[in-house]
């Protein structure tokens, strides 16, 4: 079977709570699994803060992933382990960027960020890769003790892990997988419950 990842991105109305974001993420996962013929009702998904999203009706050869930031949620369903992370540019991060960069474990990454003309943008690329690697490791059964226990040196071309990234208007999305030939599909809008609209 070809390694594949289906993605859905959605946005909640202004003023929505974290619980609303969590519910939307699980609704997206329920819809993604239904497209594959699996019946995984929203209420059966593991609760927010419980680690990797899981459902008792999801076959063990399929993997769910979630990330959200501000009002946006991205959900994915893959037939191989995949880690995803979404981040949005924050003014508070710009004010303490040097301290945030200092937290990163690899000197080469810290130097590349600080040498760039847009260090905050490069920082988000590095940070989301660490998050995506952590989630990939959790799905693969080898979770490090912390997000920054991961190493970007694992990524191709020097390492064996493949990464994909997109940045646009302050948003950064990173995806990591062990399969270079992963087919990534961003699905068209699917109607959600009243008050929620896909973007």
MDTraj code that builds the backbone (N, CA, C; nanometers):
import mdtraj as md
import numpy as np

residues = "UNK UNK UNK UNK UNK UNK UNK UNK UNK UNK UNK UNK UNK UNK UNK UNK UNK UNK UNK UNK UNK UNK UNK UNK UNK UNK UNK UNK UNK UNK UNK UNK UNK UNK UNK UNK UNK UNK UNK UNK UNK UNK UNK UNK UNK UNK UNK UNK UNK UNK UNK UNK UNK UNK UNK UNK UNK UNK UNK UNK UNK UNK UNK UNK UNK UNK UNK UNK UNK UNK UNK UNK UNK UNK UNK UNK UNK UNK UNK UNK UNK UNK UNK UNK UNK UNK UNK UNK UNK UNK UNK UNK UNK UNK UNK UNK UNK UNK UNK UNK UNK UNK UNK UNK UNK UNK UNK UNK UNK UNK UNK UNK UNK UNK UNK UNK UNK UNK UNK UNK UNK UNK UNK UNK UNK UNK UNK UNK UNK UNK UNK UNK UNK UNK UNK UNK UNK UNK UNK UNK UNK UNK UNK UNK UNK UNK UNK UNK UNK UNK UNK UNK UNK UNK UNK UNK UNK UNK UNK UNK UNK UNK UNK UNK UNK UNK UNK UNK UNK UNK UNK UNK UNK UNK UNK UNK UNK UNK UNK UNK UNK UNK UNK UNK UNK UNK UNK UNK UNK UNK UNK UNK UNK UNK UNK UNK UNK UNK UNK".split()
xyz = np.array([
    [0.0838, -0.1187, 0.0000],
    [0.0000, 0.0000, 0.0000],
    [0.0883, 0.1251, 0.0000],
    [0.0522, 0.2226, -0.0817],
    [0.1272, 0.3480, -0.0872],
    [0.1110, 0.4250, 0.0426],
    [0.2213, 0.4699, 0.1034],
    [0.2073, 0.5524, 0.2249],
    [0.1330, 0.6814, 0.1925],
    [0.0293, 0.7125, 0.2679],
    [-0.0491, 0.8326, 0.2382],
    [-0.0949, 0.8993, 0.3673],
    [-0.1157, 1.0286, 0.3566],
    [-0.1649, 1.1118, 0.4667],
    [-0.2741, 1.2018, 0.4127],
    [-0.3938, 1.1936, 0.4711],
    [-0.5036, 1.2832, 0.4367],
    [-0.5141, 1.3893, 0.5454],
    [-0.5272, 1.5149, 0.5034],
    [-0.5321, 1.6275, 0.5969],
    [-0.6602, 1.7065, 0.5809],
    [-0.7122, 1.7551, 0.6920],
    [-0.8217, 1.8516, 0.6922],
    [-0.7824, 1.9676, 0.7828],
    [-0.8010, 2.0888, 0.7332],
    [-0.7737, 2.2100, 0.8100],
    [-0.9047, 2.2834, 0.8321],
    [-0.9284, 2.3271, 0.9554],
    [-1.0518, 2.3969, 0.9866],
    [-1.0236, 2.5117, 1.0817],
    [-1.1192, 2.6014, 1.0905],
    [-1.1051, 2.7188, 1.1769],
    [-1.2323, 2.7369, 1.2569],
    [-1.2162, 2.7667, 1.3853],
    [-1.3324, 2.7903, 1.4715],
    [-1.3610, 2.9397, 1.4776],
    [-1.4814, 2.9775, 1.5173],
    [-1.5142, 3.1201, 1.5289],
    [-1.4306, 3.1886, 1.6364],
    [-1.4158, 3.3194, 1.6239],
    [-1.3432, 3.3978, 1.7246],
    [-1.4071, 3.3775, 1.8616],
    [-1.3243, 3.3705, 1.9645],
    [-1.3735, 3.3538, 2.1001],
    [-1.4011, 3.2102, 2.1400],
    [-1.3717, 3.1145, 2.0506],
    [-1.3958, 2.9737, 2.0832],
    [-1.2966, 2.9255, 2.1880],
    [-1.3391, 2.8325, 2.2683],
    [-1.2569, 2.7803, 2.3772],
    [-1.1644, 2.6693, 2.3284],
    [-1.0705, 2.6308, 2.4142],
    [-0.9844, 2.5171, 2.3847],
    [-1.0656, 2.3899, 2.3696],
    [-1.1722, 2.3777, 2.4451],
    [-1.2583, 2.2603, 2.4340],
    [-1.3231, 2.2537, 2.2963],
    [-1.3575, 2.3699, 2.2406],
    [-1.4155, 2.3752, 2.1061],
    [-1.3131, 2.3293, 2.0024],
    [-1.1870, 2.3746, 2.0170],
    [-1.0804, 2.3309, 1.9270],
    [-1.0610, 2.1799, 1.9353],
    [-1.0637, 2.1278, 2.0567],
    [-1.0456, 1.9847, 2.0777],
    [-1.1593, 1.9060, 2.0132],
    [-1.2807, 1.9538, 2.0333],
    [-1.3973, 1.8873, 1.9751],
    [-1.3898, 1.8899, 1.8222],
    [-1.3513, 2.0047, 1.7661],
    [-1.3399, 2.0158, 1.6211],
    [-1.2349, 1.9186, 1.5689],
    [-1.1206, 1.9094, 1.6369],
    [-1.0170, 1.8164, 1.5933],
    [-1.0683, 1.6748, 1.5875],
    [-1.1443, 1.6347, 1.6868],
    [-1.1970, 1.4989, 1.6896],
    [-1.3094, 1.4790, 1.5874],
    [-1.3826, 1.5847, 1.5580],
    [-1.4817, 1.5753, 1.4506],
    [-1.4124, 1.5561, 1.3161],
    [-1.3036, 1.6285, 1.2950],
    [-1.2274, 1.6114, 1.1713],
    [-1.1729, 1.4692, 1.1599],
    [-1.1210, 1.4160, 1.2710],
    [-1.0700, 1.2787, 1.2689],
    [-1.1818, 1.1793, 1.2388],
    [-1.2992, 1.2017, 1.2958],
    [-1.4126, 1.1125, 1.2691],
    [-1.4477, 1.1151, 1.1201],
    [-1.4395, 1.2314, 1.0600],
    [-1.4717, 1.2422, 0.9173],
    [-1.3635, 1.1795, 0.8297],
    [-1.2389, 1.1988, 0.8698],
    [-1.1301, 1.1361, 0.7947],
    [-1.1381, 0.9842, 0.8003],
    [-1.1660, 0.9302, 0.9183],
    [-1.1755, 0.7850, 0.9301],
    [-1.2970, 0.7321, 0.8540],
    [-1.4075, 0.8057, 0.8541],
    [-1.5263, 0.7627, 0.7801],
    [-1.4967, 0.7523, 0.6308],
    [-1.4119, 0.8405, 0.5798],
    [-1.3737, 0.8340, 0.4377],
    [-1.3009, 0.7043, 0.4046],
    [-1.2369, 0.6456, 0.5055],
    [-1.1665, 0.5183, 0.4851],
    [-1.2545, 0.3978, 0.5197],
    [-1.3796, 0.4242, 0.5589],
    [-1.4711, 0.3158, 0.5906],
    [-1.4697, 0.2717, 0.7355],
    [-1.4076, 0.3511, 0.8237],
    [-1.4024, 0.3173, 0.9655],
    [-1.5071, 0.4000, 1.0412],
    [-1.5744, 0.3358, 1.1357],
    [-1.6750, 0.4064, 1.2169],
    [-1.6099, 0.4441, 1.3499],
    [-1.5624, 0.5686, 1.3594],
    [-1.4942, 0.6190, 1.4789],
    [-1.5664, 0.7442, 1.5274],
    [-1.6778, 0.7286, 1.6005],
    [-1.7554, 0.8448, 1.6445],
    [-1.6719, 0.9426, 1.7273],
    [-1.7122, 1.0677, 1.7220],
    [-1.6377, 1.1756, 1.7868],
    [-1.6130, 1.1458, 1.9346],
    [-1.7138, 1.1004, 2.0051],
    [-1.7016, 1.0816, 2.1500],
    [-1.6100, 0.9662, 2.1895],
    [-1.5703, 0.8831, 2.0946],
    [-1.4827, 0.7709, 2.1259],
    [-1.3342, 0.8037, 2.1201],
    [-1.3005, 0.9223, 2.0679],
    [-1.1597, 0.9595, 2.0590],
    [-1.1038, 0.9909, 2.1968],
    [-0.9762, 0.9617, 2.2157],
    [-0.9114, 0.9888, 2.3444],
    [-0.9248, 1.1367, 2.3782],
    [-0.9320, 1.1706, 2.5071],
    [-0.9553, 1.3098, 2.5464],
    [-0.8357, 1.3999, 2.5213],
    [-0.8636, 1.5276, 2.5169],
    [-0.7608, 1.6295, 2.5030],
    [-0.6576, 1.6146, 2.6149],
    [-0.5305, 1.6272, 2.5780],
    [-0.4236, 1.6154, 2.6763],
    [-0.3830, 1.4726, 2.7056],
    [-0.4403, 1.3777, 2.6312],
    [-0.4115, 1.2360, 2.6547],
    [-0.3041, 1.1794, 2.5653],
    [-0.2265, 1.2658, 2.5001],
    [-0.1214, 1.2170, 2.4110],
    [-0.1720, 1.1965, 2.2698],
    [-0.1146, 1.0997, 2.2006],
    [-0.1497, 1.0709, 2.0614],
    [-0.2986, 1.0380, 2.0515],
    [-0.3721, 1.1000, 1.9565],
    [-0.5149, 1.0688, 1.9426],
    [-0.5354, 0.9206, 1.9107],
    [-0.6277, 0.8577, 1.9814],
    [-0.6558, 0.7165, 1.9572],
    [-0.8057, 0.6919, 1.9650],
    [-0.8469, 0.5827, 1.9037],
    [-0.9880, 0.5437, 1.9043],
    [-0.9939, 0.3918, 1.9020],
    [-1.0790, 0.3302, 1.9843],
    [-1.0833, 0.1836, 1.9873],
    [-1.1249, 0.1199, 1.8554],
    [-1.1920, 0.1942, 1.7676],
    [-1.2371, 0.1386, 1.6404],
    [-1.1418, 0.1670, 1.5245],
    [-1.0312, 0.2376, 1.5516],
    [-0.9342, 0.2662, 1.4468],
    [-0.8379, 0.1488, 1.4349],
    [-0.8284, 0.0858, 1.3165],
    [-0.7358, -0.0271, 1.3008],
    [-0.5920, 0.0127, 1.3356],
    [-0.5175, -0.0823, 1.3890],
    [-0.3816, -0.0552, 1.4353],
    [-0.2835, -0.0183, 1.3266],
    [-0.3220, -0.0357, 1.2008],
    [-0.2336, 0.0010, 1.0892],
    [-0.2593, 0.1432, 1.0402],
    [-0.3463, 0.2172, 1.1108],
    [-0.3761, 0.3558, 1.0762],
    [-0.3413, 0.4457, 1.1939],
    [-0.3025, 0.5700, 1.1633],
    [-0.2509, 0.6618, 1.2647],
    [-0.3181, 0.7978, 1.2512],
    [-0.3681, 0.8486, 1.3635],
    [-0.4322, 0.9804, 1.3659],
    [-0.3345, 1.0823, 1.4227],
    [-0.3413, 1.2048, 1.3721],
    [-0.2571, 1.3122, 1.4246],
    [-0.3360, 1.4425, 1.4250],
    [-0.3051, 1.5263, 1.5226],
    [-0.3743, 1.6540, 1.5410],
    [-0.2750, 1.7619, 1.5805],
    [-0.3041, 1.8846, 1.5388],
    [-0.2321, 2.0008, 1.5893],
    [-0.3251, 2.1203, 1.5780],
    [-0.3127, 2.2136, 1.6716],
    [-0.3919, 2.3358, 1.6601],
    [-0.3156, 2.4524, 1.7198],
    [-0.3455, 2.5675, 1.6662],
    [-0.2852, 2.6923, 1.7139],
    [-0.3839, 2.8037, 1.6857],
    [-0.3982, 2.8931, 1.7826],
    [-0.4955, 3.0015, 1.7722],
    [-0.6317, 2.9405, 1.7377],
    [-0.6935, 2.9775, 1.6279],
    [-0.8271, 2.9261, 1.5964],
    [-0.8259, 2.8156, 1.4915],
    [-0.7087, 2.7708, 1.4496],
    [-0.7012, 2.6705, 1.3431],
    [-0.6639, 2.5330, 1.3977],
    [-0.7239, 2.4327, 1.3349],
    [-0.6989, 2.2935, 1.3703],
    [-0.6639, 2.2184, 1.2434],
    [-0.5610, 2.1346, 1.2505],
    [-0.5301, 2.0459, 1.1388],
    [-0.5335, 1.9032, 1.1910],
    [-0.6042, 1.8172, 1.1192],
    [-0.6158, 1.6768, 1.1552],
    [-0.5656, 1.5931, 1.0396],
    [-0.5010, 1.4829, 1.0727],
    [-0.4491, 1.3950, 0.9700],
    [-0.4771, 1.2493, 1.0018],
    [-0.4902, 1.1702, 0.8971],
    [-0.5036, 1.0251, 0.9084],
    [-0.4095, 0.9629, 0.8069],
    [-0.3228, 0.8724, 0.8545],
    [-0.2213, 0.8133, 0.7678],
    [-0.2137, 0.6627, 0.7890],
    [-0.1628, 0.5935, 0.6887],
    [-0.1428, 0.4491, 0.7019],
    [0.0008, 0.4156, 0.7407],
    [0.0769, 0.5168, 0.7803],
    [0.2101, 0.5019, 0.8387],
    [0.2211, 0.6061, 0.9500],
    [0.3118, 0.5886, 1.0461],
    [0.3277, 0.6921, 1.1491],
    [0.3706, 0.8259, 1.0888],
    [0.3027, 0.9331, 1.1309],
    [0.3302, 1.0683, 1.0816],
    [0.3164, 1.1652, 1.1995],
    [0.4062, 1.2623, 1.2071],
    [0.3949, 1.3691, 1.3052],
    [0.3677, 1.5009, 1.2349],
    [0.2713, 1.5788, 1.2858],
    [0.2424, 1.7095, 1.2272],
    [0.2410, 1.8148, 1.3375],
    [0.2786, 1.9370, 1.3002],
    [0.2689, 2.0472, 1.3952],
    [0.2396, 2.1767, 1.3213],
    [0.1509, 2.2559, 1.3795],
    [0.1088, 2.3838, 1.3246],
    [0.1435, 2.4939, 1.4236],
    [0.2004, 2.6024, 1.3744],
    [0.2373, 2.7150, 1.4605],
    [0.2014, 2.8445, 1.3905],
    [0.1719, 2.9471, 1.4707],
    [0.1374, 3.0788, 1.4184],
    [0.2278, 3.1831, 1.4826],
    [0.2739, 3.2769, 1.4039],
    [0.3655, 3.3796, 1.4520],
    [0.3012, 3.4608, 1.5647],
    [0.3773, 3.4813, 1.6729],
    [0.3285, 3.5534, 1.7898],
    [0.4238, 3.6688, 1.8233],
    [0.3717, 3.7903, 1.8456],
    [0.4583, 3.9025, 1.8839],
    [0.5386, 3.8743, 2.0107],
    [0.4808, 3.8006, 2.1052],
    [0.5533, 3.7716, 2.2297],
    [0.6760, 3.6854, 2.2047],
    [0.6718, 3.6034, 2.0999],
    [0.7890, 3.5234, 2.0662],
    [0.9010, 3.6112, 2.0107],
    [0.8634, 3.7125, 1.9337],
    [0.9651, 3.8029, 1.8779],
    [1.0393, 3.8746, 1.9900],
    [0.9675, 3.9099, 2.0962],
    [1.0279, 3.9850, 2.2067],
    [1.1292, 3.9024, 2.2847],
    [1.1158, 3.7711, 2.2831],
    [1.2104, 3.6870, 2.3572],
    [1.2711, 3.5781, 2.2687],
    [1.2924, 3.6130, 2.1424],
    [1.3394, 3.5142, 2.0448],
    [1.4753, 3.4559, 2.0828],
    [1.5676, 3.5396, 2.1280],
    [1.7019, 3.4892, 2.1620],
    [1.6937, 3.3811, 2.2695],
    [1.6085, 3.4011, 2.3692],
    [1.5939, 3.3021, 2.4760],
    [1.5313, 3.1732, 2.4236],
    [1.4362, 3.1857, 2.3320],
    [1.3742, 3.0675, 2.2736],
    [1.4742, 2.9894, 2.1891],
    [1.5527, 3.0606, 2.1112],
    [1.6538, 2.9952, 2.0283],
    [1.7541, 2.9207, 2.1156],
    [1.7901, 2.9787, 2.2290],
    [1.8849, 2.9150, 2.3221],
    [1.8358, 2.7801, 2.3728],
    [1.7050, 2.7579, 2.3721],
    [1.6499, 2.6315, 2.4190],
    [1.6759, 2.5171, 2.3223],
    [1.6971, 2.5491, 2.1950],
    [1.7124, 2.4447, 2.0935],
    [1.8421, 2.3677, 2.1161],
    [1.8385, 2.2351, 2.1005],
    [1.9517, 2.1522, 2.1431],
    [2.0731, 2.1503, 2.0503],
    [2.0575, 2.1871, 1.9230],
    [2.1685, 2.1735, 1.8281],
    [2.2280, 2.3092, 1.7938],
    [2.3574, 2.3224, 1.8125],
    [2.4269, 2.4496, 1.7875],
    [2.4122, 2.4938, 1.6430],
    [2.4169, 2.4003, 1.5493],
    [2.4064, 2.4372, 1.4076],
    [2.2709, 2.5012, 1.3774],
    [2.1657, 2.4524, 1.4415],
    [2.0325, 2.5101, 1.4220],
    [2.0254, 2.6492, 1.4836],
    [2.0782, 2.6647, 1.6045],
    [2.0772, 2.7962, 1.6698],
    [2.1528, 2.8992, 1.5851],
    [2.2680, 2.8618, 1.5327],
    [2.3480, 2.9544, 1.4511],
    [2.2758, 2.9916, 1.3220],
    [2.2126, 2.8931, 1.2582],
    [2.1409, 2.9200, 1.1326],
    [2.0251, 3.0165, 1.1549],
    [1.9549, 3.0026, 1.2666],
    [1.8427, 3.0919, 1.2966],
    [1.8922, 3.2343, 1.3166],
    [1.9919, 3.2511, 1.4003],
    [2.0402, 3.3849, 1.4338],
    [2.1094, 3.4532, 1.3169],
    [2.1597, 3.3762, 1.2207],
    [2.2276, 3.4337, 1.1045],
    [2.1307, 3.4721, 0.9931],
    [2.0054, 3.4305, 1.0038],
    [1.9091, 3.4543, 0.8969],
    [1.8513, 3.5952, 0.9047],
    [1.8101, 3.6478, 0.7894],
    [1.7497, 3.7814, 0.7841],
    [1.6133, 3.7844, 0.8535],
    [1.5464, 3.6705, 0.8625],
    [1.4176, 3.6604, 0.9305],
    [1.4257, 3.5475, 1.0339],
    [1.4932, 3.5726, 1.1468],
    [1.5172, 3.4646, 1.2430],
    [1.3910, 3.4048, 1.3036],
    [1.2864, 3.4848, 1.3216],
    [1.1649, 3.4296, 1.3816],
    [1.1016, 3.3252, 1.2897],
    [1.0993, 3.3523, 1.1623],
    [1.0422, 3.2581, 1.0665],
    [1.1211, 3.1271, 1.0662],
    [1.2544, 3.1372, 1.0717],
    [1.3381, 3.0167, 1.0733],
    [1.3226, 2.9432, 1.2062],
    [1.3052, 3.0175, 1.3142],
    [1.2806, 2.9540, 1.4442],
    [1.1549, 2.8677, 1.4390],
    [1.0459, 2.9192, 1.3801],
    [0.9226, 2.8413, 1.3721],
    [0.9429, 2.7150, 1.2889],
    [1.0242, 2.7243, 1.1841],
    [1.0513, 2.6039, 1.1054],
    [1.1195, 2.4989, 1.1923],
    [1.2185, 2.5425, 1.2714],
    [1.2889, 2.4481, 1.3586],
    [1.1965, 2.3951, 1.4682],
    [1.1221, 2.4844, 1.5327],
    [1.0374, 2.4435, 1.6444],
    [0.9314, 2.3428, 1.6007],
    [0.8631, 2.3696, 1.4881],
    [0.7590, 2.2780, 1.4419],
    [0.8181, 2.1443, 1.3994],
    [0.9420, 2.1444, 1.3497],
    [1.0069, 2.0166, 1.3177],
    [1.0323, 1.9353, 1.4447],
    [1.0779, 2.0009, 1.5512],
    [1.0962, 1.9295, 1.6777],
    [0.9629, 1.8702, 1.7253],
    [0.8566, 1.9490, 1.7179],
    [0.7246, 1.9009, 1.7608],
    [0.6773, 1.7839, 1.6743],
    [0.6941, 1.7975, 1.5423],
    [0.6501, 1.6910, 1.4516],
    [0.7319, 1.5635, 1.4730],
    [0.8618, 1.5774, 1.4962],
    [0.9453, 1.4603, 1.5250],
    [0.9022, 1.3930, 1.6543],
    [0.8711, 1.4726, 1.7555],
    [0.8259, 1.4177, 1.8838],
    [0.6978, 1.3365, 1.8642],
    [0.6030, 1.3914, 1.7889],
    [0.4771, 1.3217, 1.7648],
    [0.4991, 1.1957, 1.6814],
    [0.5896, 1.2031, 1.5841],
    [0.6242, 1.0852, 1.5050],
    [0.6819, 0.9764, 1.5953],
    [0.7728, 1.0145, 1.6839],
    [0.8338, 0.9176, 1.7751],
    [0.7301, 0.8564, 1.8684],
    [0.6338, 0.9368, 1.9131],
    [0.5272, 0.8838, 1.9995],
    [0.4444, 0.7801, 1.9255],
    [0.4098, 0.8081, 1.7993],
    [0.3325, 0.7130, 1.7197],
    [0.4144, 0.5880, 1.6875],
    [0.5457, 0.6031, 1.6769],
    [0.6332, 0.4910, 1.6436],
    [0.6692, 0.4075, 1.7660],
    [0.6240, 0.4517, 1.8840],
    [0.6491, 0.3764, 2.0060],
    [0.7812, 0.4060, 2.0736],
    [0.8483, 0.5148, 2.0324],
    [0.9772, 0.5524, 2.0922],
    [0.9763, 0.6981, 2.1370],
    [0.8872, 0.7366, 2.2271],
    [0.8789, 0.8785, 2.2628],
    [0.9998, 0.9245, 2.3443],
    [1.0608, 1.0365, 2.3036],
    [1.1663, 1.0942, 2.3876],
    [1.1039, 1.1569, 2.5119],
    [1.1865, 1.1914, 2.6078],
    [1.1332, 1.2443, 2.7333],
    [1.0714, 1.3826, 2.7156],
    [1.1224, 1.4612, 2.6197],
    [1.0688, 1.5947, 2.5930],
    [1.0727, 1.6227, 2.4431],
    [1.0011, 1.7270, 2.4022],
    [1.0023, 1.7676, 2.2617],
    [1.1447, 1.7975, 2.2154],
    [1.2217, 1.8642, 2.3013],
    [1.3576, 1.9011, 2.2623],
    [1.4576, 1.7876, 2.2844],
    [1.4063, 1.6693, 2.3123],
    [1.4891, 1.5499, 2.3110],
    [1.5082, 1.4968, 2.1704],
    [1.4363, 1.5543, 2.0744],
    [1.4518, 1.5168, 1.9335],
    [1.5707, 1.5919, 1.8740],
    [1.6170, 1.5465, 1.7585],
    [1.7300, 1.6108, 1.6910],
    [1.6981, 1.6295, 1.5431],
    [1.7178, 1.7515, 1.4940],
    [1.6920, 1.7800, 1.3534],
    [1.7950, 1.7137, 1.2631],
    [1.9065, 1.6722, 1.3183],
    [2.0087, 1.6027, 1.2388],
    [1.9572, 1.4675, 1.1884],
    [1.8444, 1.4205, 1.2432],
    [1.7828, 1.2957, 1.1952],
    [1.7176, 1.3122, 1.0589],
    [1.6962, 1.4367, 1.0193],
    [1.6239, 1.4626, 0.8946],
    [1.7142, 1.4427, 0.7737],
    [1.6542, 1.4059, 0.6622],
    [1.7282, 1.3974, 0.5369],
    [1.7822, 1.5353, 0.5010],
    [1.8963, 1.5452, 0.4337],
    [1.9689, 1.4365, 0.3674],
    [2.0656, 1.3609, 0.4577],
    [2.1020, 1.4151, 0.5729],
    [2.2004, 1.3456, 0.6575],
    [2.1379, 1.2277, 0.7310],
    [2.0115, 1.2415, 0.7713],
    [1.9442, 1.1370, 0.8469],
    [1.8481, 1.0567, 0.7616],
    [1.7590, 0.9829, 0.8284],
    [1.6686, 0.8924, 0.7566],
    [1.5225, 0.9364, 0.7590],
    [1.4917, 1.0458, 0.8302],
    [1.3532, 1.0917, 0.8418],
    [1.3257, 1.2033, 0.7414],
    [1.2126, 1.1935, 0.6744],
    [1.1727, 1.2918, 0.5742],
    [1.0852, 1.3986, 0.6389],
    [1.1021, 1.5228, 0.5946],
    [1.0193, 1.6326, 0.6448],
    [0.9651, 1.7152, 0.5289],
    [0.8460, 1.7700, 0.5506],
    [0.7832, 1.8630, 0.4566],
    [0.7410, 1.9851, 0.5369],
    [0.7562, 2.1050, 0.4786],
    [0.7181, 2.2275, 0.5487],
    [0.6523, 2.3263, 0.4537],
    [0.5588, 2.4035, 0.5114],
    [0.4951, 2.5141, 0.4417],
    [0.4910, 2.6327, 0.5364],
    [0.5163, 2.7525, 0.4813],
    [0.5006, 2.8763, 0.5582],
    [0.4252, 2.9771, 0.4719],
    [0.3270, 3.0430, 0.5352],
    [0.2486, 3.1424, 0.4620],
    [0.1796, 3.2341, 0.5622],
    [0.2015, 3.3639, 0.5465],
    [0.1341, 3.4653, 0.6281],
    [0.1413, 3.4363, 0.7781],
    [0.2586, 3.4029, 0.8247],
    [0.2788, 3.3808, 0.9668],
    [0.2483, 3.2406, 1.0161],
    [0.1988, 3.1549, 0.9297],
    [0.1685, 3.0170, 0.9673],
    [0.2801, 2.9240, 0.9210],
    [0.3129, 2.8263, 1.0036],
    [0.4111, 2.7243, 0.9684],
    [0.3511, 2.5873, 0.9963],
    [0.3623, 2.4982, 0.8990],
    [0.3176, 2.3598, 0.9142],
    [0.4345, 2.2688, 0.8817],
    [0.4626, 2.1746, 0.9716],
    [0.5672, 2.0746, 0.9489],
    [0.5079, 1.9350, 0.9605],
    [0.5554, 1.8472, 0.8740],
    [0.5150, 1.7063, 0.8721],
    [0.6408, 1.6226, 0.8675],
    [0.6479, 1.5187, 0.9494],
    [0.7624, 1.4275, 0.9498],
    [0.7138, 1.2836, 0.9388],
    [0.7870, 1.2032, 0.8612],
    [0.7555, 1.0612, 0.8453],
    [0.8833, 0.9858, 0.8106],
    [0.8779, 0.8553, 0.8277],
    [0.9928, 0.7719, 0.7913],
    [0.9915, 0.7362, 0.6435],
    [0.8817, 0.7675, 0.5747],
    [0.8647, 0.7288, 0.4349],
    [0.8805, 0.8492, 0.3426],
    [0.9828, 0.8460, 0.2589],
    [1.0087, 0.9569, 0.1672],
    [0.8972, 0.9723, 0.0644],
    [0.8353, 0.8608, 0.0262],
    [0.7323, 0.8646, -0.0774],
    [0.5927, 0.8896, -0.0242],
    [0.5806, 0.9477, 0.0951],
    [0.4488, 0.9746, 0.1527],
    [0.3671, 1.0647, 0.0602],
    [0.2463, 1.0209, 0.0286],
    [0.1561, 1.1023, -0.0535],
    [0.0685, 1.1840, 0.0404],
    [0.0788, 1.3162, 0.0319],
    [0.0054, 1.4060, 0.1210],
    [-0.1100, 1.4675, 0.0433],
    [-0.2307, 1.4487, 0.0950],
    [-0.3495, 1.5017, 0.0280],
    [-0.4226, 1.5957, 0.1226],
    [-0.4377, 1.7199, 0.0806],
    [-0.5183, 1.8152, 0.1549],
    [-0.6589, 1.8064, 0.0981],
    [-0.7528, 1.7578, 0.1791],
    [-0.8864, 1.7279, 0.1286],
    [-0.9704, 1.8540, 0.1138],
    [-1.0664, 1.8492, 0.0216],
    [-1.1568, 1.9647, 0.0044],
    [-1.2464, 1.9804, 0.1259],
    [-1.3113, 2.0952, 0.1304],
    [-1.3982, 2.1271, 0.2440],
    [-1.5062, 2.0212, 0.2621],
    [-1.5270, 1.9806, 0.3858],
    [-1.6359, 1.8908, 0.4229],
    [-1.7219, 1.9671, 0.5229],
    [-1.8535, 1.9754, 0.5017],
    [-1.9374, 2.0504, 0.5951],
    [-1.9235, 1.9968, 0.7374],
    [-1.9104, 2.0883, 0.8318],
    [-1.8993, 2.0516, 0.9722],
    [-2.0258, 2.0933, 1.0454],
    [-2.0254, 2.0759, 1.1761],
    [-2.1431, 2.1132, 1.2529],
    [-2.1657, 2.2636, 1.2472],
    [-2.2852, 2.3044, 1.2763],
    [-2.3216, 2.4462, 1.2700],
    [-2.2255, 2.5317, 1.3519],
    [-2.1825, 2.6421, 1.2914],
    [-2.0928, 2.7352, 1.3615],
    [-1.9457, 2.7101, 1.3363],
    [-1.9130, 2.6013, 1.2640],
    [-1.7736, 2.5719, 1.2329],
    [-1.7579, 2.5727, 1.0813],
    [-1.6534, 2.6397, 1.0345],
    [-1.6345, 2.6500, 0.8900],
    [-1.4916, 2.6128, 0.8536],
    [-1.4760, 2.5320, 0.7517],
    [-1.3429, 2.4986, 0.7035],
    [-1.2821, 2.6178, 0.6333],
    [-1.1501, 2.6330, 0.6462],
    [-1.0772, 2.7391, 0.5788],
    [-0.9712, 2.6776, 0.4902],
])
top = md.Topology()
chain = top.add_chain()
for i, resn in enumerate(residues, 1):
    res = top.add_residue(resn, chain, resSeq=i)
    for name in ("N", "CA", "C"):
        top.add_atom(name, md.element.get_by_symbol(name[0]), res)
traj = md.Trajectory(xyz[None], top)
